[in-house]
Amino acid sequence: MKLANFREYISQLNWLIVVFTLLVFSGLIKLGLWQTARALEKEQRIARINQYQSQNALSLPEIISLQKSNENINDLPVMLAGSFDNEKLFLIDNQTHKGRLGYRVLQIFQINEIAVLINLGWVEGFIDRSKLPEIIAITGQHEIKGNIRIVEKGIVLNEEEFVNPQWPLRVQTIEIDKFSALIEQKLLPFVVYLDTKESLGFEKNWRPIVMPPEKHRAYAFQWFSLATAWLVLMISASVWFVRNKPEEE
């Protein structure tokens, strides 16, 4: 394209459309970069989990000390000795396993004056939502091994208000502060997932990495492809419009 023709082409552009095109393009690129970053985070976490498998489990005081030092304690193996509170169980709703709907069972574990939630595993529910599965709470003193899971804020469709709770209590997500208020004791800000080799508990079907890095990269490729296609489409449309624009008399 000659310089004169290029200047004429630029002068005839609709700059509102240009700005809109660039905004959409940059948004798609940002989504691709975000997915790429998530893939890298997942790879680093997988490497860290693999490293922890050959590491001795830490004690609770060691975990708390690391947390106070702002160290990353997520996924660390931990060994706990204490007793279960057999009066209060939390059932996390809408948990699927092999196409079946059920619950994750959380029970409070007491270590001296410290309380922590233990994820005991998955149990199948009923089609009739008014019925809850019959769960026998664990009792007595136990020494258990598990892994730390930092509680991530989930999507809650309706804010839950626990008035006159009936135990076991069905909940949508883990809310440490609300649970602490219910039991009138401060819970530690994480959950311990029982080691899959532990005989206690129920179906231990959890995976620390739900979406693998490869899937994030596939999503990133899709966003980058959409960005490229969008830019090519808008450039082609603008060139066609300029070339076919009726000449003013």
N, C-alpha and C positions, 0 to 999 in steps of 0.2 A: 504494500500500500504506500503510495507516495505521500510525502509530508503534507502537501496541500489537501489531499483527500482525507488524510488522517485528522487534520485540524477541522475539516468540515464535518467529519463523522462525530468528533468530540462535541462540536458546537450544537449538534442536533440531538444529543442524548438527553433523556429525561432523568435529571439528577435525583429525583425522588426514587425512581426505580433503581438507579445505581446504588443509592444508599441502602435501600431495602435488600437488594441482592447481596451486598457486602455484609449486612447484618445477619442474614440467614446463613451465608457461607461461613462467617466467623463462628456463629452458634454451632453449626454442625462440626466444624473443626474442633471446637472446645469439647464437645461431647466425645469425639474420637480420642482426644488427648486425655480426657478424664478416664475413659475405659482403659487406655494404655497404662495410665498410672495405677489403676485398680489391679490390672494384671501383674504389674511389678510388685505391688503390695502383697498380693496373694502368693507370688513366688517366694518372696522373702519370708512370709509366714510359714509356708510349707517347709522351707529349709530350716526355720527355727524349730518347728514341731519335730522334724526328723532328728535334729540335734538333741532335743529334750528326751527322746526315747532312750538314749543311752546315758541319761543323767539321773542321778539319785533324786528321789522325791524330797522336796523341801518341807520343813516344818511350818506351821502357821505363823509363829513369830518371825521367821525368816521372810515369809511372803509379805507380812505387814510391814516389816522394815524396808523391804525393797519398794513397796508401794509408796511409803512415806518419802523415799528418796527419788520419787518420780521415775522409777525404773518400769519398764514394760513387763508386767507380770502375766499378761494374757497367755494362756496355754501352758503355763508352768505346771509341772507335776507337784502334787502336794500330798503329804501324809497327815491324817487327822485322827486324833483319839478323843472320843467323847461319847455322848449319848443322844439319841433321837428324841425329839418331842413327838409323841404319838397321838397328840390331840389335834394338831393343826396340819392339814395337808392342802397344798395348792395344786390345782389342775389347770395346766395351760391348754386352752381350747384350740380347736382347729389344727391339730397336728396329724399329718397323714403318714402312713407307712404301708407300702406295697398296695396302694390304692384304697386302703381302709382309713377311716376317720377315727381319731382318738385323742388322747391327752398325754402331755408330759407331766409326770408326778414329781412335785418338789416337796421335800420335807425339811424341817428345821433341825439342824445339828448343833448341839450345845457343847462348846469346849470351855469349861469353867464358866466365866462370865461372858464369853463371846458366842454369838449366834451367827450361823451361816446357812444359806440355802443349799441343799444338795439335790441335784437332778438325778432321780432314781431311774429314769427311763420312760418308755412309752407303753401305754395300755390302750386297748381298743375300747371305743365308746359304743353307744347305742344309736340307732336311727332315731329313736324317740328322744328328743332333746331334753325332755323333762326328767329322764333317768340318767344317773351317773353310775359309772362302774364301781363295783364293790372292791375296795382296796384295803388290804390289811396293813396298817401302819407298822413300820419297823420299831421295835422297842429295844431297850437295854443299851449296854456299853458296847462300843465297836471301835475298831481301828480300821479306817478305810483309806483307800488311795484313789485319787482322782486328778483332774486337771482344772485349772482356773479358767473361767470364761467371764470376761468383762461383760456386763449387761449393756447391750446396745439398745438405744431408744427405738422401739418399733412403732409401726403405724397403728394408731388406735382410732377406730371409726367413731366410737362413742366413749366419752370420758367415764371411767368407772368410779362409782361411789359405793363403797362397801358399808352399807347400813345393816346392822343386825346380821352379820355373816353366818352362814350355815356351813359347817365343815363336813367333808372337804369342800373347799371354796373354788368354784370355777372362775377363772380369770382369762382375759384376752392376751395379756402380756405381763412380763415381770416388771413390777414397779417397787423398787426397794423401799423407798420412803413410805409409801402407802402400806406395804406389808409390815414394815417396822411399827407403824402406828397401830395396826391391827393386833399385833402380838405384844405390843407395849414393851418392845425391846429393839434396840438398834441392831439391824443386820449389817454384815459386812457388804461392801458395794460390789460384790461379784457372786457368781454361782460356781459351785464345784460339781463338775460332771464326773460321775463315778467311772473309774477305769473299767473298760469292757471286760476285763478278767475278773472283776469282783462278782462274787456269787449273790450279793445283796441286790435288791432292786428288780427292775423289769426289763423289757426289751431295750437294749442299749444300741440304738441305731443311729446315733448322732455322728455327724461329720463336721469337723471344725471349719472346713472349706466347702461351702455349699456350691458356689459357682467357681469352677476351676479357672486358672489364668487363660487357658486356651479359649474359653468362651468369651472372656472379656476382650481378648484380641480379635476374635471374630466380630464382636459388636463394634470394636474400634474400626475395623476394616469397612464395615457397613456404613458407619458415619462418614468416614473419609471418602468412600465411594459416592455417597449421596452428595457430599459437598462438591466433589469434582463434577458430578452429573448436573447439579444445580447451576454451577458456574458456567459450564459449557452450554447448557440450555439457555440461560439468560443472555450470554454473549451472542449466541446464534440468533436468538429472537430479536435482540437490539440491532444486529447487523441487517437482518431481514427487514425490520421496520424502517431503518434509515434508507435502505436501498429502494424500498417500495413506497416511501412517503410521497404523496402527491405534491408536485411542484406548485408553489403559490403563483397565481397569475398576477 
